[in-house]
Amino acid sequence: MDLRNQTITVGELLDDPKSRAVFQRRFGKLMKHPMVGAARSLTLRQLAEMAAVYLPQKTIQDTLRELSQI
């Protein structure tokens, strides 16, 4: 998938079944959090920066790699 140098929006990723499946598999019940809907307008880069407070960098990098391989 073309992540457009991580400028693709979270909404675009969530609307695509393959990338949504990556998020669902990796983050499971977090996907039901109300902030997921609020994050739709963020870029992938912005989301990764925010997630770095809560997730290990390896998890973020592995997720980005998997998304780019779709």
N, C-alpha and C positions, 0 to 999 in steps of 0.2 A: 504494500500500500504506500502511496506517496504521502508522506507526512508533511510535505512542503516545509522542510527544515523546521519542523515542530510548530508551524503556524496554523496547522489544521485545527479546527475547533473541536472541543469535546463533544458538542452536539453532533457534528458530522461523524465522529467516531461512534457515538452511541446509536446513530441512525443506521449504521452499516452492521448487518448481522454478524459478520466475521470479527470485526474489531470489538463489537459489544460482547461477543463470546469470550474474547481474551480478557476483558475487564471482569466479566462475570466469573470466569474460572479462577482468576488471580485474586479477586477481591470480594467474591461472594456476597455476604450479607451487607457489606458496605455499600453495595449498589442500590440498596433500598433506602439509604439515608437521604433526607430531604435536600441536602446540599448538592447531591448529584444533579438534580434538575437545575439548581442555581448555577452550576458550573458549566452549563451548556455553551455559554458565550465565551468562556476562557479558551485560550490556545492551549495546545498540548504542552508547550514550554511553560506557560504560567501554571498549569496544573502540576507539572513535575516539580517546579520550584516550591509550590505550596505543600505538595506531598512529602517533600524532603524533610519536613519537620516531624512527620509521623512514620515514614517508611525508610527502611535501609536503602542506601544508594544503589546497591546491587539489585534489589527488587525493582526499582524504577528503571534502571538500565536494561534489565532483562525484559521488562514489559515493553519498553520502547523498541528493543530489538525484535521482539515477537511481532509487534504491530507493523514494523517496517517490512517484515517478511511475508505478510499476508498478500 
